[in-house]
Amino acid sequence: MSTSASSGQNGDSRTTSGNTTPADPDAIKAEIEATREQLSRTVDELSHRLDVPERAREKAYRARDTAVETYRESPPAVIGAGAGVTALLGLVVWRRRTKDRRVAKRAAKREAKRAAKMAAARRAATEKAARKRTKQAAKAAAARRAATEKAARKRIKQAAKARRAVRRTK
């Protein structure tokens, strides 16, 4: 409420929203009290609107009361509706579980394929390393044979040289 003060001829009157009221302290107090009451109602209304848990409880109570009234008026209809809701809920839960199982089964298959690929890769790497070791071992064996043959040829040459030296000395 807007108030604007304006003085009259002798300064003893107030203008409030276009109404002239006397500058009586009791009237001013009453106006202040009315404003406080209005403000209090506004604050109460705002706090009620902002109290979400309390509003939820009220809605739950109203829904329960409505369900009880409906049941009292027509019990078979309520029982049938409850059975239908229960069946629907059961169907939803069942579908959800089967979907979860299917998803888990697919994930297990993917994991098994991945594990098989990894095992095949490890096996291939092991075989490659074994082939490499075999090649290295074959090279080493060939090198040993070559060295042995070289040493044998060297001994044969030395023996032949020694025989020639013996023949010359005879």
C-alpha positions, 0 to 999 in steps of 0.5 A: 500500500503506498502512502504519500504525505501531504500537508493541508492548510494547517498541516494536520491531515495525511493523504493515503491512496487519495483518501484523506484521514486525520493525523490521529495516532490511533488511526495510524496504528490501526493502519500499521496493524492492518498492514502487518496482518496482511504481510503476515498472511503473505509470509505464511502463504509463501512459507506454506508454498515453499514447504515441499515435504509438508505439501507432499505429505498433504497430497499423500493424505489426500490420495489415501483418503480418495482411495479409501472413499473409492474403495468404500463406494465400489470395492470390486472395482478398486480390487480389480484396479489394484490387481491390474496395477499389480499385474502391470507392475509385475510385467514391468519388473519381469521385462526389466529383469529379462532385459538385464539378463540379455544385456548381461549375456551379451556382455559376457559373450563380448568379454569371452570373445575379447578373452579368446582374442587376447589368448590367441594373440598371446599364443601367437606371440609365444609361438613367434618367440619359440620360432625365433628361439629355434632359429637362433638355436639353429644358427648357433648350432650351425655356427658351432658345427662350422667352428668344429669343422674349421677346427677339424680342417685346421687339425687335418692340415696340421697333421698333414704338415707334420707328416710332410715334415716327418717325411722330409726328415727321413 
